[in-house]
Amino acid sequence: MILKTLFSQLLTRAVTNRFPVKYMPPSVTGLLAKVTAGRATLNPPVPVPQGFRGKIAYDREKCIGCQLCIRVCPAQVIMFKPEEKKIRMHVARCTFCAQCVDVCPVDALAVSDDFLLADYDRFSPSLIVE
């Protein structure tokens, strides 16, 4: 049974998109030089499906500081900043359940199509939404 599965996987094509190019050269600068010279083309990323729940987008101007999003967040991602009456979200802990988006009475929170969130530092400014 295991050998059958192994051979079937070896003989089938990969279904992933080779992003950003089909064959990655050893250096990124070499790739960029090939793209500008017209010898290589960049593959577009796979389109995001309808209803995808990506990084949470926060509109500070709309936020009224009601803290409902904090109460419903199962991962305790959202912190309240009382001096500003605004919130801070640590995206590295987010499970992308979008319960905060559903409960927000003024639509200050929304899901975005942003899914490239990998980072070496979980406290990176790109992973903190304010």
C-alpha positions in Angstrom: 0.0 0.0 0.0 2.8 2.4 0.9 4.8 1.6 -2.2 1.7 2.2 -4.4 1.2 5.6 -2.9 4.9 6.5 -3.2 5.0 5.6 -6.9 1.8 7.4 -7.7 3.2 10.6 -6.1 6.5 10.3 -7.9 4.7 10.0 -11.3 2.2 12.9 -10.9 2.9 16.5 -11.7 3.2 19.1 -9.0 0.2 21.3 -8.6 1.8 24.2 -7.0 2.8 27.4 -8.8 6.5 27.8 -9.0 6.7 31.4 -7.6 8.2 33.7 -8.6 9.9 31.9 -11.5 10.1 28.3 -12.8 13.7 27.8 -11.9 15.3 30.0 -9.3 18.9 31.1 -10.0 21.4 31.1 -7.1 21.2 34.9 -6.7 18.2 37.2 -6.6 20.3 39.9 -8.4 21.0 37.5 -11.2 17.3 36.8 -11.5 16.5 40.5 -11.6 19.1 41.1 -14.3 17.6 38.3 -16.4 14.1 39.7 -16.0 15.2 43.2 -17.1 17.1 41.7 -20.0 14.0 39.8 -21.1 15.6 36.4 -20.7 13.3 35.4 -17.8 9.7 36.0 -16.9 8.0 36.2 -13.5 5.1 33.9 -12.7 2.2 35.7 -11.1 1.1 34.2 -7.8 -1.9 31.9 -7.6 -5.1 34.0 -7.4 -6.7 34.3 -4.0 -10.0 32.4 -3.8 -13.3 34.1 -3.0 -13.9 34.3 0.7 -10.2 34.0 1.6 -9.4 35.2 5.1 -6.0 36.9 5.0 -4.3 39.4 7.2 -6.8 41.6 9.1 -6.9 45.2 7.9 -7.6 47.9 10.5 -9.1 51.4 9.8 -8.1 53.5 12.8 -10.4 56.4 11.8 -13.5 54.2 12.0 -12.6 52.5 15.3 -14.7 53.8 18.2 -12.8 51.7 20.9 -15.8 49.5 21.9 -13.5 46.5 22.5 -15.9 44.0 21.2 -13.2 42.5 19.0 -11.1 41.9 22.0 -13.9 39.9 23.7 -14.5 37.6 20.8 -10.9 36.9 19.8 -10.2 33.2 20.7 -6.4 33.6 20.3 -6.1 36.9 22.3 -4.5 38.7 19.4 -6.0 42.1 20.1 -4.8 44.5 22.8 -6.5 47.7 23.8 -4.5 50.9 24.0 -6.4 53.0 26.5 -4.5 56.3 26.0 -5.6 56.3 22.3 -8.8 54.2 22.6 -7.5 52.1 19.7 -6.3 48.5 19.3 -3.1 46.7 18.4 -3.1 43.3 16.8 -0.3 40.8 16.8 -0.9 38.9 13.5 1.7 36.2 14.3 -0.8 34.8 16.9 -3.9 35.2 14.7 -5.9 32.1 13.6 -7.7 34.2 10.9 -11.1 33.1 12.1 -12.4 36.7 11.3 -14.7 36.8 14.4 -13.4 40.3 15.1 -14.4 41.4 11.6 -17.9 40.0 12.1 -18.5 41.6 15.5 -17.2 45.1 14.7 -20.2 47.5 14.7 -18.5 50.2 12.5 -16.6 47.9 10.1 -13.2 49.1 11.3 -11.8 45.6 10.7 -11.8 43.7 7.5 -10.1 40.7 6.0 -7.6 41.3 3.2 -6.1 39.2 0.5 -2.6 39.5 2.0 -1.2 36.1 2.8 2.6 36.4 2.5 3.2 37.0 6.2 6.3 34.9 6.8 8.9 36.7 8.9 11.9 35.8 11.2 10.7 38.1 14.0 7.2 37.7 15.3 7.3 41.3 16.6 8.1 42.7 13.2 6.3 45.8 12.2 4.8 44.0 9.3 3.1 41.6 11.7 1.7 44.2 14.0 -1.5 46.0 12.9 -2.2 49.4 14.6 
